[in-house]
Amino acid sequence: MPVLVASDLDRTLIYSPAALALTMPDARAPRLLCVEVHESRPLSFMTETAAALLTDLGDAAVFVPTTTRTRKQYLRINLPGPAPKYAICANGGHLMVDGVSDLDWHARVTARLADECAPLDEVREHLLATADPAWVRKHRVAEDLFAYLVVERELLSEEWVKELAVWAENRGWTVSLQGRKIYAVPKPLTKSAAMREVARRTGAELTLAAGDSLLDADLLLAADRGWRPGHGELAEADWTAPAITALPERGVLAGERILREFLRATSTTAG
């Protein structure tokens, strides 16, 4: 039976320049591979060692990139290794099969959101009405599924974030702060549900996962084994669970360590 590896991307396997955390002496810094270019600028990186590990993982397991990114944002990433047959985008709102969204899956997700959550327009209007223009740089709606703000972190009101989380909770939504982005996401819109669907389709009996943010918690809990890096929302909250390993590495080297753990667990199963 195949092993399914569902991994978050940003700040888990791939890193922006601001998130690399290259704290070692310059001469000892790892060689980096650019895996995403946007508007002619390099945007995301992994170490060359991580790139080789990911290539090996793609040969050994069903690797499923799992992201809150929109389909368009995901498709501009150029990961090393075999092209993944499956990918999870928009936090589970789109299940990509050979680069194309599965329309039946998307219809099932949107029907559930309509039944269980306050509408997106209500949440978007609340964000527009309450967020301070002094620290908001962009208002965005992703795939007509959820909303997010791009903010200046040093100016952001932590009290406002807490109040937003309570407001959203009462309407069936959750809030996550990741880097310069504040996400408001419907609770039933989960990476874990999409991962279970891929496991069903592939017949995978062992599922492995990794992620750094609160939006990854359900994914980690749904997997048989999970890993989180030493940075991010989950690390800051000291979040853990019985099958979760909290790694000490931070930044781009955490991505390398996570891939080693995936390969070790996959090879142990094969053996």
N, C-alpha and C positions, 0 to 999 in steps of 0.2 A: 504494500500500500504506500502511496506517495506521502511525503511529509509536506505540509503546507506552511510556508513562512510568510506571515502578513506583517509588514513593517511600515511604520510611519516613515516619512521622508525627511521633511525639514526639521533640522536640529536633532535628528535621530541618525539618518544615514547620510544626508547631504547638508551642507552648511554655507550660509552667506558669509561674506568677509567679516561682518561684525560678530558672527557666532563661532568663528573658528577656534577661539581661545588658544592661540599659539603662545603659551606662556614660557616655553623653553627658550634657551639661547638661540639666536637666529641661525647659527651654523648647524644646530641640531633639529631645526624645524623639518617636518616631513615634506616630501615632494607632493604637490597637489595636482589633481586632475580637475579641470573645469567640466561640469556636467550640465550646465544650463547657461545659455546666453539669452538676454532679453534686451531688445532695442540696441543691439550691437555691443552690449556690455556684459562681461562675465558676471554671473549672478550666484551660482552655487558650485560647491566643490566637495570632493572627498579626497582622501589620500590615495596615492597610487597603489599602496598596499591594499587599501579597502576595495579599490576597483578590481584588483585581482581576486580578492576573496569573494566579491559579489559575483564575478564570472563563474567561479567554482560553485557557488551556491545555486546559481541558475541552472547548472548542469545536474546538481544533486537533489534539488527539491522543487516544488511548485512555489516560485517566488511571486508574491502578490504585493506590489507597491500599494500602500494604503494611506490616503491623504485627504486633508480637508480642502485641498486645492480644487479649483474648477477643472473641468476637462481640458480647457484651453491651456491653463497654467501647467497642468500635468504633462501634456503632450509636448511642451517645449523642453522638457528634461530629457537628456540623452544618457541614459544609464548604461554602463558597460555590461557585457554579458549577453546571453540570449534575450530576445525581446519577450517580456512577460505576456503570456496569453491572457491573463486576468489582471485587472487593476481596479482598485476601489477609489473613486473620486467623490468630491463634495460630501465628505464625511459619511459615505455610504449611500448617498442619493443617486449615484450613478455607478453601476457595475459595468466596467469596460471589458469587452471580449474581443480580442484581436484589434484593439484600438477604437471599437465602436460601442456606444452605450446600448445595453440590453433594455429595450423599451418596456418589456413586461415587468422587469424588476423595478424600473423607475416608476411605472404606474402603480405598482403595489406600495411603494414607499410614499408617494404623494397622497394616495388614498388614506393611508394611515395617519399622515400628518394632518389632513383635513379633519379627521375624526377626533384626534386626541389633543391638539394644540391650538393656542390662539393663532390667528392668521399672521402671516409675515408682515402685512401692511401695518398692523397694530404695533408690532415690535419696531419696525422701521420708523414709524411716526414718533414713537417714544424716544428712540435714539436721537432723532433730529431735534426734538423739543427739549431734551435734557442735557445733551452733551455740549460742553463749553467750546465755542469756536476757537478759544485761545489755545487749546491743545488738540483739537481735531484737525487732521490734515485731509482726510478723505472719508466719505460715506460710501459704502459699497453693498450691493446685493449680489449674492453668488448663486447662479443657476436657478433663480426664483425659489430657493430653498431656505437660505439663511442670510443674515446680515453681518457685516463687520465694519469696524472703524479702524483707520490708520491714524495713530496718535503720536504726540511727542511725549515719550515716557516720563521725562524729567518734570513735565508740567501736569501730568495726569493726576486727577484727584482719586486717591485710593478709596475715599469714602463714597464717591460716586460709583465706583466699580462695585463696591459691596451692596449699595442700594439697588443698583441695576440687577445684581444677581438675585436678590430677594424678589424684586418685581418680576423678573423672568421666571423664577421658580414657580410662582403662583399661576403662571400661564402655560406651564408645560414646556418651558425653554430652559436652557442652561447657558452660562456665561464662562468664557475662557479668555485669559489674557496671555498672549504669546508674542514676546518681543514687542513690536510696535503695533500689534493688532489686537483688538478686542472683538471676540466672536460672540454672537448671540445665535444659538443653534437649537432647533426643536429637539426635545429629549429622545423621541423615537428615531431620530436621524442618527444612526450609529454605525460605526465601522464594524462592530462585532456582528451585527445581523448580516451584513454583506459577506464577512469572512465565513460565517456558517454556511451561507449559500454556496460559496466557492468550495468549501470542504465537502458539501453534499454532492456537487457536480463532479469533483475530482476523486471522490472516494477516500480522501485523506483521513487517516485515523489519528495522526499526531499533528497538532497545530502549535506553532511557535509564533511569538509576536514581540514587538518592541515599540516603545513610544515614550515621549517626554512630557506630554501635556495632559490636562484634565480630559480633553477630548479623546485621549488614548486609553483612559482607564478601563472603559468597558471592553475594549479590544484585548487588553492585557488579561483581564479577568476571564474572558471567554476562551482564551487559549489554554492549552495544556501547560505551557511554560512561557514565561515572559521576562523581559529585561527592560530596565529603564536606565538612562544615563545619569551622571552625577549633576546634571544641570536641568533646568526646566521647572514647570509648575509642580510636577509630581515629586521631584527632589526637594523643592522648596517646602512642600507640605509634608515631607518625610513619609510619603505614601508608600505603602507596601501591602502585600497579601502573601498567603502561603506559597504560591507557585511563582512568585515574582522575585527576581534577583536585582537588587539595587547595585549598580556598578559605580565605582569611584571615579572613573574617567569622565572628563568634561570636554566639551567642544569636539572638534573633528576626530580626535583620537578615540572618543567614545563610539563613534560610528564604526571605526575599525574593530574595536573590542566586541561590539554587538555582532558583527558579521562573523568573527571568530567563534562566538558562542553559538550562533545559528549552525555553523558548519560542524562544530563539535557535537551538538545535539543530533544533527541529521546523520552524521557518520556513526554515532553510537547506536542509533536506531537501525541503520542499515546493517551494522555488524551483528 
